[in-house]
Amino acid sequence: KPVDETAQSKRQQARQQKVADGLDELLRFIKDIIRQGMLNLPEKGAAFWENMAKRMVDAQAPGLAGQLKALSEINYFVEGWQTRCLDQLLKLYLVIQGYKNIETLHPGLQQDIRSLIGFPQNQDELKAQTGIRDEWFILAKQTTEEEKLFVERSWFYGLRSRRYALILQFYVRNQPPAASYTPGLVVDAELVFFNSALPLRALVKDQYNTWKPKQLPEAYDNWITVVKTETLYNARSPFADAWPCIVTQLRIVSYNNEWWLQDEQQQLMRIRGKESAIWDLLALTGGAPMRMTLIGKEKEYEPVGVWFNNEYKML
């Protein structure tokens, strides 16, 4: 049917007003937390955050609702919860202030802020664009369940373009996703990236052949290089939850009763993830240095794959 542009414009204006009102309420909520102090947050429980998340759904800002639910999932009875909580509150504050001043930002960052709030990008329009055809090494596949909806994250690395990509698929139980990507294989495909200040999420526009890899993806030499690269990424877009990276010659070590990943320069990075996965990694590597695929940010990274005897193994 033909689009009623007048009605469409009115709907857009109504949503923008709802979002603006919701952001004002969320800003007051954050300021009240800081003004009253954070020490009593463990006593409030998950409902404290979930109630505000519901308000953001009512305000048609579902992206912010998801970030508030992440605050409800923090363990407030372990050391370091204050830092994790404050980091998330600051991210919300940045999004709010960015949206209030969105016209002053460059287009990529504008789109990042709109996406974080919950304004979708038109996938049909994206697929009409010319993408990047490459031999994409499938590094990892992670599946989580969020309110009866499964979210599958597949991480790719372009062997020619030397860039990473994240493919998201959503599905419900007993209805598998439309496409299946097996870690350790290479797929010849054309990917179209979502508009962003730092494009990472992508769509598979066309897929051709799949085969076992004949070459290794490029890897960082040490943690210093990883941190320098992440600093450049954060300067372009401070909102990402995690980055993928491949680092060569990492070994798992124990220090101060914690597990760390040590590079060839003896620099340490804390391991993120379940303890059972750490034992699996130790059993596989025997403590020897390995080329690893990791996903993380700042001071914690989760190993998701290693190259063992010239074969890629998922963890």
SEKOLPA-983790 format. One record per residue (C-alpha): residue number from 0; x, y, z. Coordinates in pm, 1 decimal. Layout:
N
<pt vomi="NUM" u="X" v="Y" w="Z"/>
...
This chain:
315
<pt vomi="0" u="0.0" v="0.0" w="0.0"/>
<pt vomi="1" u="118.5" v="358.3" w="-55.9"/>
<pt vomi="2" u="276.8" v="517.2" w="249.8"/>
<pt vomi="3" u="82.2" v="794.3" w="419.4"/>
<pt vomi="4" u="377.4" v="1026.8" w="477.4"/>
<pt vomi="5" u="178.9" v="1266.9" w="696.3"/>
<pt vomi="6" u="63.8" v="989.1" w="930.5"/>
<pt vomi="7" u="412.2" v="838.1" w="931.4"/>
<pt vomi="8" u="564.4" v="1174.8" w="1027.2"/>
<pt vomi="9" u="316.0" v="1214.8" w="1312.4"/>
<pt vomi="10" u="400.2" v="867.6" w="1445.5"/>
<pt vomi="11" u="771.0" v="944.9" w="1432.9"/>
<pt vomi="12" u="724.0" v="1275.6" w="1615.1"/>
<pt vomi="13" u="507.9" v="1106.1" w="1879.5"/>
<pt vomi="14" u="772.4" v="839.8" w="1938.5"/>
<pt vomi="15" u="1052.1" v="1094.5" w="1956.3"/>
<pt vomi="16" u="856.6" v="1286.8" w="2221.0"/>
<pt vomi="17" u="795.3" v="966.7" w="2419.8"/>
<pt vomi="18" u="1165.2" v="881.1" w="2401.1"/>
<pt vomi="19" u="1265.6" v="1233.9" w="2508.4"/>
<pt vomi="20" u="1031.4" v="1218.6" w="2808.4"/>
<pt vomi="21" u="1161.6" v="873.6" w="2899.3"/>
<pt vomi="22" u="1523.1" v="991.7" w="2882.4"/>
<pt vomi="23" u="1444.9" v="1284.2" w="3113.0"/>
<pt vomi="24" u="1296.9" v="1039.4" w="3364.4"/>
<pt vomi="25" u="1597.2" v="806.1" w="3334.2"/>
<pt vomi="26" u="1837.7" v="1097.5" w="3384.4"/>
<pt vomi="27" u="1660.2" v="1192.5" w="3709.0"/>
<pt vomi="28" u="1676.4" v="825.9" w="3815.0"/>
<pt vomi="29" u="2054.6" v="812.6" w="3760.4"/>
<pt vomi="30" u="2114.7" v="1146.0" w="3933.5"/>
<pt vomi="31" u="1911.5" v="1031.2" w="4235.4"/>
<pt vomi="32" u="2126.9" v="718.7" w="4264.8"/>
<pt vomi="33" u="2448.7" v="922.4" w="4259.7"/>
<pt vomi="34" u="2309.0" v="1188.9" w="4495.4"/>
<pt vomi="35" u="2191.2" v="934.4" w="4753.3"/>
<pt vomi="36" u="2501.5" v="715.2" w="4723.6"/>
<pt vomi="37" u="2547.4" v="363.1" w="4585.8"/>
<pt vomi="38" u="2608.6" v="170.1" w="4908.1"/>
<pt vomi="39" u="2240.5" v="83.2" w="4956.0"/>
<pt vomi="40" u="2194.0" v="-56.7" w="4602.1"/>
<pt vomi="41" u="2248.3" v="-423.7" w="4706.0"/>
<pt vomi="42" u="1942.7" v="-396.6" w="4934.3"/>
<pt vomi="43" u="1711.0" v="-277.4" w="4657.2"/>
<pt vomi="44" u="1712.2" v="-599.5" w="4456.5"/>
<pt vomi="45" u="1647.6" v="-665.2" w="4087.7"/>
<pt vomi="46" u="1298.2" v="-508.7" w="4093.7"/>
<pt vomi="47" u="1454.0" v="-164.2" w="4145.6"/>
<pt vomi="48" u="1611.0" v="-180.9" w="3799.2"/>
<pt vomi="49" u="1338.3" v="-381.5" w="3630.7"/>
<pt vomi="50" u="1070.9" v="-125.1" w="3718.8"/>
<pt vomi="51" u="1268.5" v="147.4" w="3542.8"/>
<pt vomi="52" u="1330.6" v="-91.4" w="3251.7"/>
<pt vomi="53" u="953.5" v="-126.7" w="3211.4"/>
<pt vomi="54" u="924.3" v="252.1" w="3202.5"/>
<pt vomi="55" u="1173.3" v="261.6" w="2914.9"/>
<pt vomi="56" u="964.7" v="4.2" w="2726.6"/>
<pt vomi="57" u="662.0" v="230.0" w="2776.3"/>
<pt vomi="58" u="873.0" v="520.4" w="2647.6"/>
<pt vomi="59" u="952.1" v="317.4" w="2331.9"/>
<pt vomi="60" u="1322.3" v="296.5" w="2421.0"/>
<pt vomi="61" u="1369.3" v="-83.6" w="2443.2"/>
<pt vomi="62" u="1747.1" v="-60.9" w="2401.8"/>
<pt vomi="63" u="1777.4" v="131.5" w="2727.2"/>
<pt vomi="64" u="1545.2" v="-119.6" w="2894.2"/>
<pt vomi="65" u="1793.3" v="-393.2" w="2804.9"/>
<pt vomi="66" u="2081.2" v="-197.8" w="2957.8"/>
<pt vomi="67" u="1883.7" v="-147.2" w="3279.2"/>
<pt vomi="68" u="1815.6" v="-520.9" w="3296.0"/>
<pt vomi="69" u="2191.7" v="-574.7" w="3270.3"/>
<pt vomi="70" u="2221.6" v="-367.3" w="3588.4"/>
<pt vomi="71" u="1972.8" v="-599.7" w="3761.2"/>
<pt vomi="72" u="2193.2" v="-900.4" w="3671.6"/>
<pt vomi="73" u="2505.5" v="-766.7" w="3845.1"/>
<pt vomi="74" u="2602.1" v="-961.2" w="4156.7"/>
<pt vomi="75" u="2592.7" v="-688.4" w="4422.3"/>
<pt vomi="76" u="2746.9" v="-911.5" w="4687.5"/>
<pt vomi="77" u="3091.2" v="-967.5" w="4533.6"/>
<pt vomi="78" u="3393.1" v="-740.2" w="4530.2"/>
<pt vomi="79" u="3400.6" v="-490.3" w="4244.6"/>
<pt vomi="80" u="3024.4" v="-453.6" w="4189.6"/>
<pt vomi="81" u="3053.9" v="-76.1" w="4237.2"/>
<pt vomi="82" u="3279.9" v="-41.0" w="3934.5"/>
<pt vomi="83" u="3057.9" v="-255.0" w="3710.0"/>
<pt vomi="84" u="2745.0" v="-69.1" w="3821.0"/>
<pt vomi="85" u="2899.0" v="275.3" w="3777.1"/>
<pt vomi="86" u="3035.5" v="184.5" w="3432.8"/>
<pt vomi="87" u="2685.7" v="87.7" w="3318.3"/>
<pt vomi="88" u="2529.2" v="401.9" w="3468.2"/>
<pt vomi="89" u="2789.2" v="616.2" w="3292.7"/>
<pt vomi="90" u="2715.0" v="444.6" w="2962.9"/>
<pt vomi="91" u="2344.9" v="525.7" w="3005.9"/>
<pt vomi="92" u="2434.0" v="884.4" w="3093.7"/>
<pt vomi="93" u="2646.9" v="914.5" w="2778.2"/>
<pt vomi="94" u="2361.6" v="785.7" w="2563.3"/>
<pt vomi="95" u="2115.3" v="1032.1" w="2719.1"/>
<pt vomi="96" u="2345.0" v="1331.8" w="2674.8"/>
<pt vomi="97" u="2439.1" v="1216.7" w="2324.8"/>
<pt vomi="98" u="2072.3" v="1198.5" w="2223.4"/>
<pt vomi="99" u="2002.9" v="1543.3" w="2367.3"/>
<pt vomi="100" u="2286.6" v="1682.0" w="2153.2"/>
<pt vomi="101" u="2256.7" v="1440.7" w="1862.5"/>
<pt vomi="102" u="2259.2" v="1707.3" w="1590.3"/>
<pt vomi="103" u="2613.6" v="1806.1" w="1690.4"/>
<pt vomi="104" u="2754.1" v="1454.0" w="1637.2"/>
<pt vomi="105" u="2878.6" v="1293.8" w="1317.4"/>
<pt vomi="106" u="2633.3" v="1057.7" w="1142.8"/>
<pt vomi="107" u="2795.2" v="731.3" w="1252.3"/>
<pt vomi="108" u="2782.0" v="822.2" w="1621.0"/>
<pt vomi="109" u="2426.0" v="951.3" w="1579.4"/>
<pt vomi="110" u="2326.7" v="607.9" w="1448.7"/>
<pt vomi="111" u="2503.5" v="431.2" w="1737.6"/>
<pt vomi="112" u="2307.0" v="634.3" w="1990.7"/>
<pt vomi="113" u="1977.1" v="577.1" w="1810.5"/>
<pt vomi="114" u="2045.8" v="202.8" w="1794.8"/>
<pt vomi="115" u="2128.3" v="189.8" w="2167.3"/>
<pt vomi="116" u="1796.5" v="358.7" w="2242.9"/>
<pt vomi="117" u="1607.4" v="115.3" w="2021.3"/>
<pt vomi="118" u="1552.6" v="282.6" w="1683.5"/>
<pt vomi="119" u="1605.8" v="3.4" w="1426.6"/>
<pt vomi="120" u="1791.0" v="26.4" w="1096.1"/>
<pt vomi="121" u="1603.6" v="-88.3" w="786.6"/>
<pt vomi="122" u="1763.5" v="-420.7" w="692.5"/>
<pt vomi="123" u="1613.2" v="-424.4" w="342.6"/>
<pt vomi="124" u="1777.8" v="-88.8" w="271.5"/>
<pt vomi="125" u="2106.6" v="-218.4" w="410.1"/>
<pt vomi="126" u="2098.3" v="-528.8" w="191.2"/>
<pt vomi="127" u="2044.1" v="-309.0" w="-114.4"/>
<pt vomi="128" u="2387.8" v="-156.8" w="-55.2"/>
<pt vomi="129" u="2713.3" v="-296.1" w="-193.2"/>
<pt vomi="130" u="2882.2" v="-506.1" w="73.2"/>
<pt vomi="131" u="3230.7" v="-643.3" w="134.1"/>
<pt vomi="132" u="3299.2" v="-981.2" w="-21.7"/>
<pt vomi="133" u="3573.4" v="-1169.5" w="156.5"/>
<pt vomi="134" u="3682.1" v="-1506.5" w="285.4"/>
<pt vomi="135" u="3541.7" v="-1483.5" w="638.2"/>
<pt vomi="136" u="3695.7" v="-1705.7" w="906.1"/>
<pt vomi="137" u="3421.4" v="-1802.2" w="1155.7"/>
<pt vomi="138" u="3582.4" v="-1746.0" w="1495.0"/>
<pt vomi="139" u="3305.2" v="-1818.2" w="1743.0"/>
<pt vomi="140" u="2935.3" v="-1870.8" w="1799.0"/>
<pt vomi="141" u="2768.3" v="-1769.8" w="2125.3"/>
<pt vomi="142" u="2403.5" v="-1826.4" w="2212.7"/>
<pt vomi="143" u="2215.4" v="-1662.5" w="2498.1"/>
<pt vomi="144" u="1849.4" v="-1662.3" w="2600.2"/>
<pt vomi="145" u="1680.2" v="-1330.0" w="2664.5"/>
<pt vomi="146" u="1313.9" v="-1345.7" w="2765.9"/>
<pt vomi="147" u="1229.2" v="-1665.0" w="2572.9"/>
<pt vomi="148" u="1415.5" v="-1536.2" w="2267.8"/>
<pt vomi="149" u="1749.0" v="-1691.6" w="2171.4"/>
<pt vomi="150" u="2021.8" v="-1457.3" w="2047.7"/>
<pt vomi="151" u="2300.2" v="-1614.5" w="1841.3"/>
<pt vomi="152" u="2620.2" v="-1413.8" w="1796.4"/>
<pt vomi="153" u="2859.9" v="-1531.6" w="1525.4"/>
<pt vomi="154" u="3199.1" v="-1361.4" w="1508.9"/>
<pt vomi="155" u="3376.7" v="-1340.0" w="1170.9"/>
<pt vomi="156" u="3723.7" v="-1227.1" w="1059.4"/>
<pt vomi="157" u="3793.2" v="-1120.7" w="700.2"/>
<pt vomi="158" u="4115.1" v="-1281.2" w="579.8"/>
<pt vomi="159" u="4161.9" v="-1015.6" w="310.2"/>
<pt vomi="160" u="3991.8" v="-711.1" w="461.7"/>
<pt vomi="161" u="4140.6" v="-784.6" w="808.5"/>
<pt vomi="162" u="3825.4" v="-666.0" w="981.6"/>
<pt vomi="163" u="3593.6" v="-828.1" w="1230.2"/>
<pt vomi="164" u="3218.4" v="-870.5" w="1193.5"/>
<pt vomi="165" u="2933.4" v="-971.1" w="1422.5"/>
<pt vomi="166" u="2631.0" v="-1153.4" w="1278.5"/>
<pt vomi="167" u="2321.3" v="-1159.9" w="1500.4"/>
<pt vomi="168" u="2034.6" v="-1405.8" w="1459.9"/>
<pt vomi="169" u="1719.4" v="-1422.6" w="1671.7"/>
<pt vomi="170" u="1493.2" v="-1723.6" w="1707.2"/>
<pt vomi="171" u="1257.8" v="-1902.0" w="1946.1"/>
<pt vomi="172" u="1289.8" v="-2250.1" w="2088.7"/>
<pt vomi="173" u="1241.3" v="-2537.5" w="1839.3"/>
<pt vomi="174" u="1278.6" v="-2296.0" w="1547.3"/>
<pt vomi="175" u="1649.4" v="-2283.1" w="1453.3"/>
<pt vomi="176" u="1795.7" v="-1972.4" w="1286.3"/>
<pt vomi="177" u="1782.0" v="-1930.8" w="910.0"/>
<pt vomi="178" u="2156.8" v="-1984.2" w="862.3"/>
<pt vomi="179" u="2414.0" v="-2194.2" w="1047.2"/>
<pt vomi="180" u="2777.5" v="-2086.4" w="1085.1"/>
<pt vomi="181" u="3032.3" v="-2340.2" w="1206.9"/>
<pt vomi="182" u="3335.9" v="-2200.1" w="1392.6"/>
<pt vomi="183" u="3665.7" v="-2303.6" w="1237.8"/>
<pt vomi="184" u="3539.4" v="-2289.8" w="878.5"/>
<pt vomi="185" u="3585.0" v="-2018.0" w="616.5"/>
<pt vomi="186" u="3284.1" v="-1883.9" w="426.6"/>
<pt vomi="187" u="3299.4" v="-1690.3" w="101.6"/>
<pt vomi="188" u="3033.5" v="-1425.1" w="157.4"/>
<pt vomi="189" u="2935.4" v="-1064.9" w="97.9"/>
<pt vomi="190" u="2863.7" v="-878.3" w="421.3"/>
<pt vomi="191" u="2686.4" v="-544.3" w="461.3"/>
<pt vomi="192" u="2770.9" v="-353.7" w="779.2"/>
<pt vomi="193" u="2520.5" v="-157.7" w="982.8"/>
<pt vomi="194" u="2576.5" v="218.0" w="987.2"/>
<pt vomi="195" u="2798.0" v="303.5" w="1284.3"/>
<pt vomi="196" u="3092.9" v="512.8" w="1393.3"/>
<pt vomi="197" u="3276.0" v="181.5" w="1425.5"/>
<pt vomi="198" u="3098.3" v="-75.2" w="1204.0"/>
<pt vomi="199" u="3102.8" v="-422.5" w="1356.3"/>
<pt vomi="200" u="2752.8" v="-570.6" w="1327.9"/>
<pt vomi="201" u="2676.5" v="-695.1" w="976.8"/>
<pt vomi="202" u="2426.6" v="-884.5" w="761.7"/>
<pt vomi="203" u="2512.6" v="-1167.1" w="524.0"/>
<pt vomi="204" u="2389.6" v="-1040.0" w="187.6"/>
<pt vomi="205" u="2511.2" v="-1334.7" w="-21.9"/>
<pt vomi="206" u="2687.5" v="-1656.7" w="71.8"/>
<pt vomi="207" u="2879.4" v="-1879.0" w="-168.7"/>
<pt vomi="208" u="3119.9" v="-2155.8" w="-66.4"/>
<pt vomi="209" u="3248.4" v="-2287.6" w="265.0"/>
<pt vomi="210" u="3575.6" v="-2470.4" w="327.9"/>
<pt vomi="211" u="3839.3" v="-2551.3" w="588.0"/>
<pt vomi="212" u="4093.2" v="-2270.4" w="638.3"/>
<pt vomi="213" u="4422.7" v="-2274.5" w="449.0"/>
<pt vomi="214" u="4575.7" v="-1976.8" w="631.4"/>
<pt vomi="215" u="4574.8" v="-1832.3" w="981.3"/>
<pt vomi="216" u="4405.3" v="-1501.2" w="1059.5"/>
<pt vomi="217" u="4633.9" v="-1215.7" w="1159.2"/>
<pt vomi="218" u="4697.3" v="-1189.1" w="1531.9"/>
<pt vomi="219" u="4815.8" v="-927.6" w="1779.5"/>
<pt vomi="220" u="5161.7" v="-991.3" w="1925.0"/>
<pt vomi="221" u="5086.6" v="-889.3" w="2284.1"/>
<pt vomi="222" u="4840.8" v="-724.2" w="2522.1"/>
<pt vomi="223" u="4995.0" v="-378.6" w="2476.0"/>
<pt vomi="224" u="4896.4" v="-385.9" w="2107.8"/>
<pt vomi="225" u="4543.9" v="-499.0" w="2198.6"/>
<pt vomi="226" u="4502.3" v="-215.6" w="2449.8"/>
<pt vomi="227" u="4633.1" v="46.4" w="2205.8"/>
<pt vomi="228" u="4389.8" v="-73.4" w="1937.9"/>
<pt vomi="229" u="4100.2" v="-71.6" w="2183.5"/>
<pt vomi="230" u="4188.9" v="284.5" w="2282.6"/>
<pt vomi="231" u="4151.6" v="389.7" w="1919.5"/>
<pt vomi="232" u="3818.9" v="206.3" w="1897.0"/>
<pt vomi="233" u="3685.5" v="374.8" w="2211.6"/>
<pt vomi="234" u="3783.4" v="716.2" w="2074.7"/>
<pt vomi="235" u="3551.0" v="649.4" w="1780.0"/>
<pt vomi="236" u="3266.7" v="477.5" w="1968.2"/>
<pt vomi="237" u="3262.9" v="443.3" w="2349.3"/>
<pt vomi="238" u="2952.1" v="225.2" w="2361.1"/>
<pt vomi="239" u="3062.8" v="-125.4" w="2256.9"/>
<pt vomi="240" u="3015.2" v="-404.8" w="2511.4"/>
<pt vomi="241" u="3291.6" v="-631.7" w="2380.7"/>
<pt vomi="242" u="3554.2" v="-658.4" w="2108.0"/>
<pt vomi="243" u="3689.6" v="-969.2" w="1935.2"/>
<pt vomi="244" u="4064.2" v="-1013.3" w="1896.9"/>
<pt vomi="245" u="4319.5" v="-1282.8" w="1815.0"/>
<pt vomi="246" u="4641.5" v="-1287.1" w="2018.2"/>
<pt vomi="247" u="4937.9" v="-1511.7" w="1952.8"/>
<pt vomi="248" u="5133.9" v="-1708.3" w="2213.3"/>
<pt vomi="249" u="4912.6" v="-1672.7" w="2518.7"/>
<pt vomi="250" u="4941.6" v="-1906.8" w="2813.9"/>
<pt vomi="251" u="4711.3" v="-1947.8" w="3114.0"/>
<pt vomi="252" u="4878.0" v="-1877.6" w="3449.3"/>
<pt vomi="253" u="4775.3" v="-1850.0" w="3814.0"/>
<pt vomi="254" u="4866.0" v="-1533.1" w="4004.6"/>
<pt vomi="255" u="4730.3" v="-1408.0" w="4339.6"/>
<pt vomi="256" u="4473.5" v="-1690.0" w="4342.3"/>
<pt vomi="257" u="4329.5" v="-1576.5" w="4007.4"/>
<pt vomi="258" u="4363.4" v="-1701.9" w="3649.1"/>
<pt vomi="259" u="4527.9" v="-1479.9" w="3389.4"/>
<pt vomi="260" u="4640.1" v="-1489.8" w="3026.5"/>
<pt vomi="261" u="5009.6" v="-1410.7" w="2987.0"/>
<pt vomi="262" u="5174.0" v="-1297.5" w="2662.3"/>
<pt vomi="263" u="5536.9" v="-1336.2" w="2555.4"/>
<pt vomi="264" u="5628.8" v="-1005.4" w="2725.3"/>
<pt vomi="265" u="5494.2" v="-1143.8" w="3058.7"/>
<pt vomi="266" u="5201.8" v="-899.4" w="3052.1"/>
<pt vomi="267" u="4885.0" v="-1030.4" w="3219.2"/>
<pt vomi="268" u="4516.4" v="-993.9" w="3136.5"/>
<pt vomi="269" u="4238.6" v="-1129.2" w="3358.2"/>
<pt vomi="270" u="4030.6" v="-1417.1" w="3220.1"/>
<pt vomi="271" u="3655.2" v="-1368.7" w="3201.9"/>
<pt vomi="272" u="3417.9" v="-1662.9" w="3193.8"/>
<pt vomi="273" u="3315.7" v="-1970.3" w="3390.0"/>
<pt vomi="274" u="3577.0" v="-2156.7" w="3590.6"/>
<pt vomi="275" u="3485.1" v="-2480.7" w="3411.6"/>
<pt vomi="276" u="3592.3" v="-2319.3" w="3083.3"/>
<pt vomi="277" u="3928.1" v="-2231.1" w="3238.6"/>
<pt vomi="278" u="3986.8" v="-2595.1" w="3331.3"/>
<pt vomi="279" u="3887.8" v="-2699.7" w="2978.4"/>
<pt vomi="280" u="4144.1" v="-2454.2" w="2843.3"/>
<pt vomi="281" u="4413.2" v="-2588.3" w="3076.0"/>
<pt vomi="282" u="4331.2" v="-2945.7" w="2979.9"/>
<pt vomi="283" u="4355.3" v="-2862.0" w="2609.7"/>
<pt vomi="284" u="4672.6" v="-2652.2" w="2616.0"/>
<pt vomi="285" u="4857.6" v="-2815.4" w="2905.6"/>
<pt vomi="286" u="4974.7" v="-2465.8" w="3000.1"/>
<pt vomi="287" u="5160.4" v="-2422.6" w="2670.2"/>
<pt vomi="288" u="5134.0" v="-2088.8" w="2480.7"/>
<pt vomi="289" u="4867.5" v="-2089.1" w="2208.4"/>
<pt vomi="290" u="4716.8" v="-1854.0" w="1951.6"/>
<pt vomi="291" u="4375.9" v="-1764.0" w="2094.9"/>
<pt vomi="292" u="4054.3" v="-1592.8" w="1992.3"/>
<pt vomi="293" u="3912.4" v="-1375.8" w="2269.5"/>
<pt vomi="294" u="3608.9" v="-1155.6" w="2323.1"/>
<pt vomi="295" u="3615.3" v="-885.9" w="2586.8"/>
<pt vomi="296" u="3693.9" v="-529.2" w="2674.9"/>
<pt vomi="297" u="3924.4" v="-322.6" w="2895.1"/>
<pt vomi="298" u="4064.5" v="-556.6" w="3164.4"/>
<pt vomi="299" u="3881.3" v="-887.4" w="3106.9"/>
<pt vomi="300" u="3875.8" v="-1120.6" w="2805.9"/>
<pt vomi="301" u="3704.8" v="-1453.4" w="2749.0"/>
<pt vomi="302" u="3888.0" v="-1718.0" w="2541.0"/>
<pt vomi="303" u="3649.6" v="-1871.1" w="2285.2"/>
<pt vomi="304" u="3885.5" v="-2063.8" w="2057.6"/>
<pt vomi="305" u="4247.4" v="-2180.1" w="2021.0"/>
<pt vomi="306" u="4469.0" v="-2317.4" w="1746.5"/>
<pt vomi="307" u="4591.1" v="-2660.0" w="1861.8"/>
<pt vomi="308" u="4804.5" v="-2880.1" w="1633.8"/>
<pt vomi="309" u="4713.2" v="-2655.3" w="1339.5"/>
<pt vomi="310" u="4339.9" v="-2705.1" w="1404.1"/>
<pt vomi="311" u="4093.9" v="-2454.8" w="1542.4"/>
<pt vomi="312" u="3921.3" v="-2571.3" w="1859.4"/>
<pt vomi="313" u="3618.3" v="-2403.7" w="2014.9"/>
<pt vomi="314" u="3612.6" v="-2366.6" w="2393.2"/>
